[in-house]
Amino acid sequence: MLTRHRDTASSVLHRPVTVAEAVDLLADGSASVLAGGSWVMRGEIRGDGFADAYVLVSGLPELLELRRTDDALVIGAAVTHAQLARFLAGDPHLAGLSAAARTSANPAIRRVATVGGNLATIDFAAADLVPALLALSARVTLVDAAGERHLALADYLASRPDAAPGALLTQVTVPVTPGLTVHERLTMRVAGDYPVAIVDAHVRLDADGLVDEATIAVGSVEPVARLWPSLSSRLVGAPLDAGVAEATARELAGELRGRDGVEAQGWYRLQVLPTLVGRAFYTLQQETGQR
Ligand SMILES: Cc1cc2nc3c(=O)[nH]c(=O)nc-3n(C[C@H](O)[C@H](O)[C@H](O)COP(=O)(O)OP(=O)(O)OC[C@H]3O[C@@H](n4cnc5c(N)ncnc54)[C@H](O)[C@@H]3O)c2cc1C
C-alpha cells in the first residue's frame, strides 16, 4: 500500500532497465511510477505528498519508441511532448496531435512531461494530449503482473479511478486515417497557463466536400476529457461550417457539466466552449481551402 511523505528525500528511487523489471517493482502496489516528474514533483503543493518509492520509467528503451507507418502512429509512453511535436512537425494527417504536443504548457515542461504521464494523471483535467488522442480513437497498452492489455483510450480514462495499482502504461497506438484534425485551446492570460477549455476534432469529408465522419473531443471542461458524440453526429452530412458548428455546440452545451477550478468557473468553460468549437471548424475550413 502506498504511503505519503512531505518530501522526496524520504522516497526510494528504483531505476529498472526493462519493462519486466519495472512491472515487478510495481507489482505489490508499494511504489508509484515516475516519468517526467512534472506532476509528481508538485505533490507537496497540491497536498498529495510523495510515495514511499518511485519506479523511474523515463529511460526504458521500450517506452521511448516513436514510429509512424502509413496507417498507424506508435508512441512510447516515455516520449516527451517536445519529442512528439518534433516528430509530427508537418505531418498533414496528425496536425491536431502535433499542435497539442507543441502548444501545451511551456518549453521547459514540454521537454520533460511524457505522453504516458499526461494520460495517467487522474486529477489533471487540462491535459492537452488526452482530447487530441481521443479524437484520433487512440488505444493504450498497459502491462502489469498479469500481462499485457490493450484498451481504447476512452475506456482507459474511465477505468483509472478503480484500477488496481501496478499497471504500467507502455504505449499509445493511433490509427492514421484520411481526414483533417485540429486542436484548439483557450487560456485565460498567457500560453503557459492551463487551458480553460480544449477542443479537438477529426473530420473526414466525402467526394462532395460534405462531412462524412466527425469525432469531436473536449478537454478541461469536465474533470476528465470526453468525446462529444451528439455534436459529432449533428455535423455529419453537411459542409464544414464554423458558424453551424458553433451554434450546434451552443445548443448542446447543456450536456456537459463545467468544472470549477482556479483558472475558471464551470459556467465560464461552458460559455466559451461553443466559440472554441467554431474556431476549430474555422481552422478546418481554412485547411480544406488550402488543399
Ligand atoms: C506549470 C505547468 C504547466 C503545465 N501545463 C500543461 C498544459 O497546459 N497541458 C498539458 O497537457 N500538460 C501541462 N503540464 C504537464 C502536466 O501537468 C503533467 O505534469 C504531465 O502531463 C505529467 O507528465 P510527467 O511525465 O511529468 O508525469 P509524472 O509527473 O512523472 O507522473 C504523473 C502521474 O502519472 C503516473 N504515470 C506517469 N507515467 C506513467 C506510465 N507510463 N504508466 C502509468 N502511470 C504513469 C505517475 O505515477 C503519476 O501518478 C504542465 C505542468 C506544469 C508543471
The ligand as an SDF file (V2000), in Angstrom:
LIG
                    3D

 53 58  0  0  0  0  0  0  0  0999 V2000
    3.4250   24.6710  -14.7170 C   0  0  0  0  0  0  0  0  0  0  0  0
    2.9230   23.5010  -15.5230 C   0  0  0  0  0  0  0  0  0  0  0  0
    2.0470   23.7270  -16.5670 C   0  0  0  0  0  0  0  0  0  0  0  0
    1.5740   22.6540  -17.3250 C   0  0  0  0  0  0  0  0  0  0  0  0
    0.7030   22.8980  -18.3360 N   0  0  0  0  0  0  0  0  0  0  0  0
    0.2470   21.8550  -19.0850 C   0  0  0  0  0  0  0  0  0  0  0  0
   -0.6460   22.0760  -20.1580 C   0  0  0  0  0  0  0  0  0  0  0  0
   -1.0640   23.1980  -20.4420 O   0  0  0  0  0  0  0  0  0  0  0  0
   -1.0550   20.9960  -20.8760 N   0  0  0  0  0  0  0  0  0  0  0  0
   -0.6070   19.7320  -20.6140 C   0  0  0  0  0  0  0  0  0  0  0  0
   -1.0320   18.8000  -21.2890 O   0  0  0  0  0  0  0  0  0  0  0  0
    0.2590   19.4980  -19.6180 N   0  0  0  0  0  0  0  0  0  0  0  0
    0.6990   20.5190  -18.8510 C   0  0  0  0  0  0  0  0  0  0  0  0
    1.5700   20.2890  -17.8280 N   0  0  0  0  0  0  0  0  0  0  0  0
    2.0520   18.9070  -17.6130 C   0  0  0  0  0  0  0  0  0  0  0  0
    1.0490   18.1250  -16.7960 C   0  0  0  0  0  0  0  0  0  0  0  0
    0.5280   18.9160  -15.7570 O   0  0  0  0  0  0  0  0  0  0  0  0
    1.6300   16.9060  -16.1600 C   0  0  0  0  0  0  0  0  0  0  0  0
    2.5990   17.3710  -15.2500 O   0  0  0  0  0  0  0  0  0  0  0  0
    2.3170   15.9690  -17.1050 C   0  0  0  0  0  0  0  0  0  0  0  0
    1.4790   15.6240  -18.1640 O   0  0  0  0  0  0  0  0  0  0  0  0
    2.7080   14.7020  -16.3790 C   0  0  0  0  0  0  0  0  0  0  0  0
    3.6830   14.0110  -17.1460 O   0  0  0  0  0  0  0  0  0  0  0  0
    5.0160   13.5230  -16.4560 P   0  0  0  0  0  0  0  0  0  0  0  0
    5.7180   12.6610  -17.4370 O   0  0  0  0  0  0  0  0  0  0  0  0
    5.7820   14.6440  -15.8870 O   0  0  0  0  0  0  0  0  0  0  0  0
    4.4120   12.5800  -15.3020 O   0  0  0  0  0  0  0  0  0  0  0  0
    4.8710   12.3490  -13.7980 P   0  0  0  0  0  0  0  0  0  0  0  0
    4.8050   13.5820  -13.0040 O   0  0  0  0  0  0  0  0  0  0  0  0
    6.1360   11.5750  -13.7470 O   0  0  0  0  0  0  0  0  0  0  0  0
    3.6880   11.3550  -13.3670 O   0  0  0  0  0  0  0  0  0  0  0  0
    2.3460   11.8350  -13.3080 C   0  0  0  0  0  0  0  0  0  0  0  0
    1.4080   10.6890  -12.8700 C   0  0  0  0  0  0  0  0  0  0  0  0
    1.3010    9.7310  -13.9070 O   0  0  0  0  0  0  0  0  0  0  0  0
    1.7540    8.4500  -13.4660 C   0  0  0  0  0  0  0  0  0  0  0  0
    2.4840    7.8950  -14.6230 N   0  0  0  0  0  0  0  0  0  0  0  0
    3.4270    8.5380  -15.3710 C   0  0  0  0  0  0  0  0  0  0  0  0
    3.8100    7.7710  -16.3890 N   0  0  0  0  0  0  0  0  0  0  0  0
    3.1110    6.6190  -16.2910 C   0  0  0  0  0  0  0  0  0  0  0  0
    3.0840    5.4180  -17.0520 C   0  0  0  0  0  0  0  0  0  0  0  0
    3.8480    5.2560  -18.1460 N   0  0  0  0  0  0  0  0  0  0  0  0
    2.2530    4.4130  -16.6400 N   0  0  0  0  0  0  0  0  0  0  0  0
    1.4700    4.5600  -15.5570 C   0  0  0  0  0  0  0  0  0  0  0  0
    1.4410    5.6780  -14.7910 N   0  0  0  0  0  0  0  0  0  0  0  0
    2.2660    6.6870  -15.1520 C   0  0  0  0  0  0  0  0  0  0  0  0
    2.6280    8.7260  -12.2480 C   0  0  0  0  0  0  0  0  0  0  0  0
    2.6670    7.6370  -11.3570 O   0  0  0  0  0  0  0  0  0  0  0  0
    1.9040    9.9270  -11.6490 C   0  0  0  0  0  0  0  0  0  0  0  0
    0.7750    9.4980  -10.9230 O   0  0  0  0  0  0  0  0  0  0  0  0
    2.0150   21.3320  -17.0320 C   0  0  0  0  0  0  0  0  0  0  0  0
    2.8760   21.0960  -15.9580 C   0  0  0  0  0  0  0  0  0  0  0  0
    3.3260   22.1580  -15.2070 C   0  0  0  0  0  0  0  0  0  0  0  0
    4.2550   21.8770  -14.0490 C   0  0  0  0  0  0  0  0  0  0  0  0
  1  2  1  0
  2  3  1  0
  2 52  2  0
  3  4  2  0
  4  5  1  0
  4 50  1  0
  5  6  2  0
  6  7  1  0
  6 13  1  0
  7  8  2  0
  7  9  1  0
  9 10  1  0
 10 11  2  0
 10 12  1  0
 12 13  2  0
 13 14  1  0
 14 15  1  0
 14 50  1  0
 15 16  1  0
 16 17  1  0
 16 18  1  0
 18 19  1  0
 18 20  1  0
 20 21  1  0
 20 22  1  0
 22 23  1  0
 23 24  1  0
 24 25  2  0
 24 26  1  0
 24 27  1  0
 27 28  1  0
 28 29  2  0
 28 30  1  0
 28 31  1  0
 31 32  1  0
 32 33  1  0
 33 34  1  0
 33 48  1  0
 34 35  1  0
 35 36  1  0
 35 46  1  0
 36 37  1  0
 36 45  1  0
 37 38  2  0
 38 39  1  0
 39 40  1  0
 39 45  2  0
 40 41  1  0
 40 42  2  0
 42 43  1  0
 43 44  2  0
 44 45  1  0
 46 47  1  0
 46 48  1  0
 48 49  1  0
 50 51  2  0
 51 52  1  0
 52 53  1  0
M  END
$$$$
